[in-house]
Amino acid sequence: MKWALLSVWDKRGIVDLAKTLSAAGVKILSSGGTGTVLDEAGIDFTEVSAYTGSTEMMDGRVKTLHPKVHGGLLGRRGIDDATMAEHGIAPIDLLVANLYPFEQMALTIPDLDRLVEYIDVGGPAMIRAAAKNYRDVAVITDPGDYPLVADALKKGGFSPEQRFMLARKAFARTAAYDAAISNYFQSSGAECAPVITLQYRNGRQLRYGENPHQKGVVYGEAGIAAVAP
């Protein structure tokens, strides 16, 4: 693992994670807000804007949307190496990212013009890019998965199974995030929302009631505390 990109809204555990990466010799790229926290902790890193040569603009709306960022996440090892080298693109091995808290802010901010500033654009784009390239890149969207990094560093990297699991989790997160935004817009100013997007999780296999050749699973709607036993 040579390069890691850290860009998080939820800063819990990010300093300890960065220290672990730095101690292992991993080079860290970081966006503005996350970089401020790392700088205060005395952790060496390269600001994304310094790496890309393009400063953040439009009050932070544009900061990671750059070919040197997405090329590093999407570049296929052994296939795109020459292109990456030609354009000075670092092969990013690990992306740690979580998103602007749109779901929480939607509960407290009634003004849509203010609320849209909590719609993350760059974060989901990076997460999807890294997850698409899961064969080469590990993507972590949940601070609860940070301990996996230290273990991976000891073992020389993430296993293919771990990268796939993390990609699956990442796609579920961006899907839920987009669903929340879509549902908010669909229900705003409409007596009947034209489209409703639902997400179900925590599947539990059923013991009875299925034909012998079938397996049944019951899922609970996201946001519901539990599925009846």
VODREN-445505 format. One record per residue: residue in one letter; y, x, z of N, C-alpha, C, O in turn. Coordinates in pm, whole numbers, padded with zeros to 5 digits, always signed. Atoms other than C-alpha are relative to their C-alpha. Layout:
<atoms>
aYXZYXZYXZYXZ
...
</atoms>
This chain:
<atoms>
m-00118+00084+00000+00000+00000+00000+00125+00089+00000+00148+00164+00094
k-00116-00088+00013+00321+00167-00122+00133-00071+00018+00227-00016+00076
w-00127+00073-00006+00590-00101-00147-00022-00139+00060-00120-00207+00030
a+00001+00135-00057+00662-00417+00054+00140-00058-00013+00239+00013+00006
l-00127+00072+00008+00937-00673+00001+00004-00104+00110-00083-00190+00118
l-00016+00092-00111+01059-00861+00307+00124-00085-00022+00234-00031-00038
s-00112+00091+00019+01279-01168+00263-00031-00130+00072-00098-00218+00018
v+00040+00113-00084+01258-01424+00542+00120-00071+00061+00220-00009+00096
w-00096+00078-00078+01462-01704+00693-00038+00006+00148+00045+00033+00234
d+00053-00005-00136+01244-01719+01004-00029+00147+00032-00123+00206-00021
k+00008-00145-00027+01289-01371+01150-00101+00035+00110-00113+00152+00146
r+00096-00029-00107+01021-01404+01421-00103+00103-00046-00169+00085-00148
g+00103-00100+00027+00803-01095+01425+00028+00094-00114-00052+00184-00140
i-00023-00081+00119+00967-00937+01123+00030+00145+00035-00006+00236-00041
v-00032-00138-00040+01095-00630+01311-00128+00077+00030-00145+00189-00016
d+00127-00067-00032+00752-00546+01451-00082+00025-00126-00144+00130-00140
l+00074-00017+00125+00597-00601+01110+00058+00116-00081-00016+00199-00134
a-00065-00106+00075+00853-00374+00945-00028+00137+00063-00047+00236-00009
k+00032-00126-00068+00790-00106+01207-00143+00045-00034-00168+00164-00056
t+00139-00032+00035+00417-00124+01134-00009+00055-00142-00078+00153-00167
l+00000-00045+00139+00479-00089+00762+00062+00138-00014+00009+00226-00081
s-00072-00127+00009+00727+00194+00805-00083+00115+00057-00087+00224+00001
a+00083-00103-00064+00494+00386+01038-00115+00042-00090-00165+00154-00080
a+00110-00029+00091+00226+00366+00769+00048+00063-00131-00031+00089-00221
g-00055-00062+00119+00460+00514+00509+00028-00094-00114+00051-00051-00227
v-00029+00100+00103+00516+00189+00320+00151-00009-00019+00225-00019+00078
k-00142+00013+00031+00854+00171+00146+00038-00148+00003-00032-00232-00054
i-00039+00139-00021+01042-00146+00236+00123-00035-00083+00224+00035-00080
l-00115+00064+00064+01270-00354+00015+00034-00123+00082-00055-00191+00133
s-00037+00117-00080+01470-00624+00189+00128-00062-00052+00217+00008-00101
s-00121+00072+00039+01727-00890+00108+00102+00005+00113+00072+00052+00223
g-00113-00016-00089+02062-00918+00283-00020-00038+00145-00006+00046+00233
g+00014+00047-00138+01994-01130+00592-00110+00070+00074-00093+00110+00189
t+00112-00071-00062+01658-00974+00664+00036+00147+00020+00001+00207+00121
g-00040-00139-00010+01803-00631+00596+00091+00026+00118+00082+00132+00181
t-00089-00016-00115+02070-00684+00860-00081+00014+00128-00049+00098+00213
v+00086-00007-00119+01800-00744+01122-00073+00133+00005-00083+00194+00112
l+00071-00128+00003+01605-00438+01012+00095+00115+00030+00058+00209+00101
d-00098-00105-00024+01919-00225+01014+00035+00009+00148+00047+00118+00204
e-00031+00004-00143+02001-00335+01369-00113+00059+00083-00091+00112+00192
a+00117-00055-00071+01649-00230+01470-00025+00146-00036-00120+00207+00014
g+00015-00140+00036+01694+00112+01312-00114+00029-00095-00167+00140-00097
i+00111-00016+00094+01430+00058+01044+00053+00036-00138+00145-00028-00188
d-00043-00046+00131+01469+00241+00715-00051-00096-00108-00168-00134-00108
f+00038+00090+00108+01468+00017+00408+00099+00017-00115+00205+00078-00098
t-00090+00003+00115+01623-00024+00064+00044-00143-00024-00038-00232-00040
e-00055+00132+00028+01852-00319+00010-00035-00040-00143-00026+00041-00235
v+00039+00048+00133+01737-00533-00284+00112+00022-00101+00085+00062-00215
s-00111-00017+00093+02084-00519-00439+00016+00146-00042+00054+00174-00156
a-00006-00142+00035+02078-00138-00425-00113+00037-00095-00096+00118-00186
y+00116-00026+00085+01733-00135-00584+00021-00055-00141-00012+00011-00240
t-00018+00063+00131+01826-00374-00866+00128+00047-00070+00138+00039-00192
g-00129-00035+00057+02180-00245-00914+00086-00122-00026+00186-00114-00097
s-00073+00126+00018+02299-00606-00902+00030-00058+00137-00062-00088+00214
t-00038+00048-00132+02495-00729-00601-00030-00149+00015-00037-00223-00083
e+00013+00143-00027+02436-01064-00434+00128-00069-00045+00237-00013-00035
m-00117+00071+00050+02668-01326-00578-00011-00149+00030-00116-00199+00071
m-00007+00146-00018+02775-01690-00551-00043-00040+00140-00124-00130+00158
d+00029+00029-00141+02760-01690-00171-00149+00010+00031-00202-00068+00110
g+00141-00022-00028+02403-01562-00175-00096-00084-00082-00217-00075-00065
r+00090+00081+00083+02271-01811-00430-00085+00086-00093-00198+00050-00126
v+00073-00090+00089+02168-01522-00653-00011+00136+00068+00088+00207+00085
k+00019-00131-00062+02015-01219-00485-00134+00064-00038-00139+00186-00055
t+00130-00060+00035+01647-01171-00571-00047-00040-00140-00155+00000-00183
l+00038+00043+00134+01642-01333-00917+00034+00112-00099+00138+00111-00164
h-00026-00118+00082+01611-01007-01108-00133+00053-00053-00235+00047+00016
p+00126-00052+00056+01350-00849-01342-00064+00110+00082-00186+00123+00082
k+00060-00108-00078+01307-00550-01112-00073-00053+00123-00164+00012+00175
v+00071+00064-00111+01203-00785-00832-00124-00071-00053-00236-00046-00006
h+00113+00079+00049+00985-01022-01031-00096+00083-00083-00216+00053-00089
g+00090-00090+00071+00850-00745-01250-00091+00074+00096-00208+00099+00066
g+00081-00068-00101+00732-00568-00935-00106-00089+00059-00211-00041+00103
l+00097+00095-00054+00555-00883-00820-00102-00044-00104-00218-00068-00072
l+00087+00052+00106+00410-00989-01155-00072+00108-00079-00168+00080-00151
g+00059-00107+00078+00324-00649-01299-00148+00020+00030-00187+00036+00146
r+00144-00017-00014-00050-00613-01359-00035+00148+00001-00006+00220-00095
r+00037-00141-00011-00184-00282-01238-00103+00035-00107-00201-00036-00128
g+00090-00042+00106-00351-00092-01517+00031-00061-00135-00028-00021-00236
i-00037+00065+00126-00192-00316-01783+00149+00017-00028+00188+00052-00139
d-00146-00003+00017+00184-00321-01727+00064+00126+00057+00186+00132+00070
d-00053-00119-00066+00221+00023-01570+00108+00070-00083+00211+00110-00030
a-00095-00070+00086+00400+00178-01868+00133-00075-00008+00240-00014-00004
t-00122+00081+00005+00647-00110-01891+00077+00010+00131+00200+00022+00130
m-00065-00011-00129+00718-00093-01520+00068+00135+00016+00180+00144+00066
a-00058-00134-00010+00775+00281-01536+00123+00013-00089+00222+00075-00051
e-00111-00007+00095+01002+00244-01839+00127-00064+00057+00238-00016+00032
h-00115+00074-00052+01226-00002-01654+00029+00030+00147+00111-00038+00209
g-00026-00037-00139+01215+00165-01313-00040-00107+00099+00028-00127+00200
i+00046+00110-00086+01020-00121-01156-00106+00051+00097-00208+00106+00057
a+00097-00040-00103+00843-00049-00828-00110-00104+00010-00081-00223+00016
p+00110+00096-00017+00496-00207-00800-00007-00048+00145-00047+00027+00233
i-00004+00056-00136+00533-00434-00497-00140-00048+00038-00197-00133-00030
d+00136+00031-00043+00204-00458-00309-00006-00116+00099-00109-00183+00112
l-00002+00103-00104+00311-00699-00035+00134-00071-00003+00239-00008+00000
l-00120+00082-00016+00561-00984-00027-00013-00078+00129-00113-00147+00152
v-00007+00081-00121+00657-01133+00308+00124-00087-00014+00236-00036-00014
a-00112+00090+00026+00874-01439+00256-00025-00136+00063-00137-00187+00061
n+00003+00142-00037+00950-01774+00413+00133-00062-00040+00228+00010-00072
l-00102+00072+00074+01193-02039+00301+00111-00060+00086+00095-00079+00207
y-00107+00072-00068+01523-02200+00389-00059-00130+00057-00142-00193-00008
p+00064+00115-00067+01442-02485+00632+00051-00135-00049+00113-00210+00026
f-00049+00126+00055+01515-02777+00401-00052-00119+00078+00023-00212+00109
e+00059+00117-00068+01275-03012+00578+00070-00030+00132+00097-00146+00162
q-00066+00021-00128+01440-02959+00916+00146-00041-00018+00195-00129+00051
m-00141+00029+00022+01796-02965+00783+00021-00141-00054+00123-00204-00027
a-00011+00135+00056+01731-03291+00597+00004-00106+00110+00052-00217+00088
l-00001+00094-00112+01686-03457+00938+00135-00005+00071+00163-00100+00144
t-00125-00009-00076+02028-03351+01064+00125+00004-00086+00235-00017-00035
i-00117-00009+00088+02257-03312+00760-00001-00117-00097-00083-00120-00189
p-00001+00117+00088+02347-03645+00594+00070+00025-00133+00052-00051-00228
d-00080-00029+00119+02578-03486+00335-00082+00081-00099-00118+00195-00072
l+00085-00067+00098+02381-03397+00023+00065+00128-00052-00005+00225-00080
d-00067-00120+00050+02645-03149-00093-00020+00118+00095-00024+00233+00050
r+00029-00107-00097+02583-02950+00226-00149+00031+00002-00189+00147+00013
l+00144-00017-00012+02210-03005+00230-00058+00083-00113-00153+00158-00093
v+00057-00074+00113+02152-02860-00116+00006+00151+00021-00069+00225-00043
e-00007-00144-00026+02254-02520+00019-00124+00050+00075-00145+00170+00087
y+00126-00037-00066+01923-02525+00210-00120-00017-00093-00234-00012-00048
i+00107+00000+00098+01722-02561-00109-00019+00143-00047+00067+00199-00115
d+00028-00139+00035+01564-02220-00155-00047+00007-00146-00133-00069-00188
v+00038-00021+00140+01537-02101-00514-00072+00134-00017-00182+00140-00071
g+00059-00133+00015+01469-01728-00498-00130+00018+00076-00222+00084+00029
g+00121-00014-00082+01211-01756-00220-00124-00057-00066-00223+00014-00081
p+00118+00055+00067+00972-01996-00395-00035+00075-00129-00152+00089-00162
a+00028-00074+00124+01012-01800-00719-00078+00128+00030-00174+00160-00041
m+00072-00122-00036+00904-01477-00549-00140-00030+00051-00236+00039+00016
i+00131+00035-00057+00622-01646-00359-00097-00038-00111-00213+00006-00110
r+00088+00042+00110+00482-01805-00674-00037+00120-00088-00151+00130-00135
a+00029-00119+00082+00511-01477-00866-00107+00085+00066-00202+00129+00001
a+00097-00082-00072+00324-01285-00598-00136-00067+00006-00239-00002-00011
a+00126+00072-00008+00061-01556-00560-00072-00003-00135-00194+00006-00141
k+00060-00004+00134+00006-01569-00936-00070+00133-00023-00175+00139-00087
n+00055-00134+00020-00060-01195-00927-00082+00044+00121-00077+00160+00161
y+00072-00027-00124-00288-01218-00624-00105+00110-00012-00145+00168+00089
r+00098-00107+00015-00534-00970-00771+00060+00136+00037-00013+00230+00071
d-00066-00127-00031-00275-00698-00710+00098-00009+00117+00133+00093+00177
v-00106+00017-00100-00027-00844-00460-00045-00095+00110-00106-00199+00083
a+00023+00090-00113-00066-00993-00113+00132-00068+00035+00236-00003+00037
v-00121+00074-00035+00183-01265-00017-00021-00072+00132-00120-00143+00151
i+00009+00062-00132+00246-01378+00339+00120-00091+00021+00234-00046+00014
t-00105+00099-00021+00444-01696+00406+00003-00053+00142+00094-00128+00179
d+00014+00049-00136+00337-01760+00765+00004+00117+00097-00082+00206+00090
p-00005-00109-00099+00444-01531+01054-00130+00016+00078-00160+00124+00129
g+00127-00008-00069+00109-01613+01210-00101+00091-00068-00202+00130-00009
d+00091-00088+00075-00055-01401+00941+00044+00147+00003-00021+00231-00059
y-00048-00139-00004+00144-01085+01020-00105+00098+00052-00111+00211+00003
p+00102-00095-00047-00146-00930+01216-00095+00048-00110-00157+00153-00096
l+00087-00042+00110-00340-00917+00889+00049+00129-00064-00029+00206-00120
v-00057-00118+00066-00102-00646+00768-00049+00128+00066-00093+00220-00001
a+00045-00119-00072-00188-00394+01040-00147+00028-00029-00187+00143-00047
d+00143-00016+00028-00557-00456+00979-00021+00052-00142-00107+00137-00166
a+00013-00044+00140-00513-00412+00603+00040+00146-00016-00022+00219-00093
l-00044-00139+00008-00326-00086+00652-00109+00095+00049-00127+00205-00005
k+00108-00083-00053-00615+00050+00856-00116+00012-00098-00186+00113-00103
k+00114+00005+00091-00864-00049+00587+00035+00042-00143-00048+00035-00233
g-00039-00046+00133-00664+00082+00292+00050-00109-00091+00064-00087-00212
g-00053+00109+00081-00533-00254+00173-00069-00132+00028-00169-00137+00100
f+00059+00133-00015-00607-00624+00160-00122-00012-00091-00125+00042-00201
s+00117+00025+00082-00945-00733+00034+00034-00107-00105+00129-00183-00085
p-00023+00106+00099-00963-00953-00280-00008-00139+00062+00067-00229+00025
e+00015+00130-00065-01078-01240-00059+00124-00035+00083+00167-00150+00084
q-00121+00024-00079-00776-01200+00171+00118-00035-00091+00193-00127-00061
r-00111+00027+00091-00532-01189-00120-00011-00140-00060+00089-00209-00077
f+00019+00136+00054-00684-01506-00267+00034-00104+00106+00101-00203+00076
m-00029+00093-00108-00668-01683+00070+00150-00012+00024+00201-00123+00043
l-00145+00001-00021-00304-01584+00114+00073-00067-00116+00173-00136-00095
a-00060+00065+00117-00220-01696-00241-00018-00150+00007+00074-00226-00023
r+00027+00143-00015-00383-02032-00179+00095-00062+00101+00148-00171+00080
k-00091+00047-00104-00176-02071+00136+00144-00003-00051+00220-00094-00018
a-00135-00008+00054+00139-01966-00048+00029-00114-00096+00136-00176-00090
f-00020+00110+00093+00094-02220-00326+00008-00134+00073+00085-00222+00033
a-00008+00123-00080+00032-02493-00066+00138-00013+00063+00193-00123+00071
r-00132+00004-00063+00358-02397+00105+00108-00037-00100+00192-00123-00071
t-00104+00034+00097+00570-02406-00210-00018-00143-00052+00081-00210-00083
a+00024+00138+00043+00404-02734-00313+00057-00098+00102+00122-00196+00065
a-00052+00087-00105+00490-02892+00023+00152+00003+00003+00217-00100+00023
y-00146-00016+00000+00843-02755+00005+00064-00080-00114+00160-00153-00093
d-00052+00074+00114+00904-02894-00343-00020-00150+00017+00064-00230-00025
a+00025+00142-00024+00748-03225-00240+00105-00058+00093+00154-00169+00071
a-00101+00047-00095+00990-03256+00053+00135-00018-00070+00205-00116-00046
i-00127+00009+00072+01288-03188-00173-00002-00116-00098+00092-00194-00106
s+00012+00108+00097+01165-03423-00443+00006-00136+00068+00077-00226+00022
n+00001+00128-00070+01097-03704-00195+00138-00036+00052+00176-00153+00052
y-00136+00027-00049+01445-03667-00048+00087-00052-00114+00158-00152-00099
f-00082+00041+00114+01609-03693-00390-00046-00135-00054+00036-00217-00095
q+00052+00126+00053+01379-03977-00499+00046-00119+00084+00073-00227+00031
s-00033+00111-00090+01466-04186-00194+00150-00018+00021+00192-00120+00075
s-00145+00009-00020+01840-04116-00195+00063-00096-00101+00051-00077-00222
g-00070+00095+00086+02038-04410-00329-00091-00092-00078-00047-00155-00174
a+00094+00087+00072+01727-04599-00438-00071-00091+00099-00119-00046+00203
e+00073+00093-00085+01576-04913-00287-00150+00030-00004-00221+00013+00095
c+00141-00035+00017+01241-04803-00422-00008+00134-00073+00033+00145-00188
a+00007-00133+00060+01173-04436-00487-00086-00004-00126-00199-00053-00122
p+00078+00000+00124+01059-04388-00850-00130+00079+00012-00232+00043-00047
v+00117-00087-00015+00817-04114-00746-00010+00043+00146+00091+00080+00207
i+00024-00052-00135+00664-04023-00410-00112+00103-00010-00217+00076-00069
t+00101-00105+00000+00474-03698-00363-00054+00018+00140+00022+00040+00234
l+00064-00011-00130+00224-03678-00078-00088+00124+00005-00138+00170-00098
q+00090-00114-00018+00030-03387+00065-00093-00030+00116-00051-00080+00221
y+00100+00023-00103-00290-03408+00264-00061+00133+00041-00075+00224-00041
r+00052-00128-00050-00440-03136+00481-00103-00023+00110-00134-00136+00148
n+00096+00001-00111-00691-03048+00752-00123-00085-00031-00160-00173+00047
g+00119+00075+00038-00994-03181+00568-00116+00020+00096-00142+00131+00142
r+00117-00005-00088-01296-03265+00782-00117-00066-00071-00107-00178-00120
q+00117+00053+00070-01640-03313+00637-00062-00114+00079-00077-00107+00201
l+00061+00117-00062-01798-03651+00707-00151+00021+00017-00215+00085-00066
r+00143-00014-00027-02145-03671+00857-00081-00114-00061-00196-00095-00101
y+00076+00116+00043-02241-04020+00744+00075-00075-00110+00192-00049-00138
g-00063+00094+00091-02174-04283+00482+00003+00043-00145+00061-00027-00229
e+00000-00047+00137-02231-04079+00168-00141-00006-00058-00240-00006+00015
n+00129-00011+00065-02509-04077-00087-00056+00140+00022+00022+00233+00042
p+00060-00132-00030-02757-03789-00040+00053+00114-00087+00058+00229-00042
h-00045-00105+00091-02619-03601-00341+00151+00026+00010+00205+00107-00066
q-00144-00014-00013-02256-03630-00226+00039+00054+00137-00034+00038+00235
k-00060-00043-00126-02040-03469+00042+00139-00062+00010+00220-00051-00081
g-00128+00066-00020-01747-03661+00184+00089+00079+00094+00041+00140+00189
v-00100-00067-00084-01428-03517+00335+00116-00095+00021+00158-00163-00073
v-00117+00081-00029-01143-03699+00507+00117+00093+00029+00103+00191+00101
y-00122-00080-00019-00788-03560+00497+00106-00084+00070+00106-00207+00060
g-00113+00068-00063-00481-03644+00700+00128+00031-00074+00145+00140-00127
e-00128-00022+00067-00135-03689+00555+00082+00101+00079+00085+00097+00202
a-00084-00101-00065+00097-03397+00628+00103-00069+00089+00170-00163+00045
g-00094+00060-00093+00307-03478+00933-00066-00094+00099-00008-00126+00202
i+00076+00083-00093+00043-03700+01094-00074+00092+00097-00136+00190+00055
a+00049-00092-00103-00074-03547+01422-00148+00031-00015-00188+00147-00003
a+00144-00027+00005-00448-03589+01376-00071-00109-00078-00020-00220-00094
v+00087+00097+00065-00724-03762+01187-00096-00053+00105-00148+00024+00186
a+00090+00059-00099-00934-04003+01389-00138+00064-00008-00188+00086-00118
p+00133-00062+00000-01267-03847+01495-00105-00095-00055-00223-00060-00062
</atoms>
